[in-house]
Amino acid sequence: MGNTVSAYMAKNNTIWSGNVAMGQTVSDLDAAIEKASGKAQVQETPTGGAEDQKQQVRHDFEDEILRIAHQLSALAAKNNDMNLAAQTELTLPQLDKMSDDILENEGKRISGLATANLAALADYGIVAAEVTGLNTLTTQFDGLKTAPRTAIAGRSGQTKTMPTAIQTIMSILRNRLDKQMVMFKKSNPEFYAGYLSARVIIDRGGHSGGSPTPPAPAAAPAK
C-alpha cells in the first residue's frame, strides 16, 4: 500500500528534492510503508512450524520419561518396592493424554525419583548423564509448550493493528502529499499527472507485494 507512489517520488526526486516540506512528507510516507510491510510479513508468516517443533520435542520428552520410568519400575519390582512401583508405572498412552503442564511435571517427578535411586540405576544403564538429558528436555519443552499460541497471538496482534498502519499511510497521502503536489500542477503537469495516476491505484485499493513499477518518469516542461 503506497509503494507505487513511493517509487514514483523516488524516481522523480530531482524534480521535488528542493522542497523541504515535501522531502519530510515523503520520508514519513516511506517510514509508514515500512512499518505496515513489517506487520504484513508477521501477519502472513505460517505458525505451523512452532507447533511441529513442539510436537517433536514432546515426542522425545515422552520417550525419555518412559525409558527412565521403566528402569525405575524394574528396580522396584526387583526390590519389591511397592511405593516406587506405583510411582513409575507409566504407559505411552497415559503420557500422550497429559496436558503440557502435567507432562512437564511428570518429567520433573521421574527425574527426582531417578536422582534418588541413581546408584542402584547404574546396573540398569541409567547414569547421571541420562537424568541430565531428561532435565534438558524438560527445560526445552517448557520453552516450547506455549510457542504455537504465542506465534498465533503475535500474528493476531499485527492483524488488529494493520488497519491503523494503513490509515497512517492514507492520511499522509491525502492530507499532506496530495496537497503539496498541487504546486506542480502547472509548473510540471507531466509529473503531476503521473502522481495522480499512481494515487488512483491506491485509492482503488490496489497494492503491490513486491517492488512496484512506477509510472513513467515525468519530463521537465519545455521552455
Residue pairs with C-beta under 8 A, 6 or more apart in sequence:
1 33
1 36
1 166
1 169
1 170
1 202
1 207
2 29
2 32
2 33
2 36
2 169
2 173
2 202
3 33
3 207
3 208
3 211
3 212
4 198
4 201
4 202
4 206
4 208
4 212
4 213
4 214
4 215
5 29
5 173
5 177
5 195
5 198
5 199
5 202
6 26
6 29
6 30
6 33
6 212
7 211
7 212
7 213
7 214
8 194
8 195
8 198
8 214
8 215
9 16
9 26
9 29
9 195
10 26
10 214
11 214
11 217
12 191
12 194
12 217
12 218
15 184
15 188
15 191
15 218
15 220
16 22
16 23
16 26
16 184
16 191
17 23
19 180
19 183
21 180
22 177
22 180
25 172
25 176
25 177
25 180
26 177
28 172
28 176
29 169
29 172
29 173
29 177
32 165
32 168
32 169
32 172
33 169
35 165
35 168
36 162
36 165
36 166
36 168
36 169
39 158
39 161
39 162
39 165
40 158
40 162
42 154
42 155
42 158
43 155
43 158
43 159
43 162
45 151
45 155
47 148
47 151
47 152
47 155
50 144
50 147
50 148
50 150
50 151
51 147
51 148
53 144
53 147
54 141
54 144
54 145
54 147
54 148
57 137
57 140
57 141
57 144
58 100
58 103
58 141
60 137
61 103
61 107
61 137
61 138
61 140
61 141
62 92
62 95
62 96
62 103
64 107
64 130
64 133
64 134
64 137
65 90
65 95
65 103
65 106
65 107
65 110
65 134
66 90
66 91
66 92
66 95
67 130
68 110
68 111
68 114
68 126
68 130
68 131
68 134
69 88
69 90
69 110
69 113
70 88
70 90
71 121
71 124
71 125
71 126
72 84
72 87
72 88
72 110
72 113
72 114
72 117
72 121
73 84
73 85
73 88
73 89
73 90
74 124
75 81
75 84
75 117
75 120
75 121
75 124
76 82
76 83
76 84
76 85
76 88
77 85
84 113
84 117
87 109
87 113
88 110
88 113
90 106
95 103
95 106
98 106
100 141
100 145
100 146
101 145
103 141
104 138
104 141
104 142
104 145
107 134
107 137
107 138
107 141
108 138
110 134
111 131
111 134
111 135
111 138
114 121
114 126
114 130
114 131
114 134
115 131
118 126
118 127
118 128
118 131
121 127
170 202
173 199
173 202
178 199
181 192
181 195
182 192
184 191
184 192
184 195
185 192
187 221
188 218
188 220
188 221
189 221
190 218
190 219
190 221
191 218
192 218
193 218
194 214
194 215
194 216
194 217
194 218
197 215
198 214
198 215
